[in-house]
Amino acid sequence: MEFLGSFLPIVIYILLIMLIIVGIVLGIKIIITIDKVEKAVDVVNDKINKVSPVFDTLGTISHKMSDIISVVINSIENLMMRLFMKNKDREMESEEDE
């Protein structure tokens, strides 16, 4: 029993030292990995910032084209309504005359 009382603390200390060393190594590897990921994110952000004006321009063009198309469609609709309303008005006048 005396042997276990002196041997077990030594084993526990050795295991704790190994656990601390493994923790330090993992911490260093995690820091290196986070730095690599941060650099990759910076590169992606730079590329996105370079392409962003193109998409902004396309969005602006799209909005202007939709505005132009809606104006054209509204004018065609108004023209059609006028033509059909004139025909209906003429039909109503001819019915009233009879």
Secondary structure, DSSP 4 states (H G I P E B T S, - for coil): -HHHHHHHHHHHHHHHHHHHHHHHHHHHHHHHHHHHHHHHHHHHHHHHHHHHHHHHHHHHHHHHHHHHHHHHHHHHHHHHHHHHHHHHHHHHHHHHH-
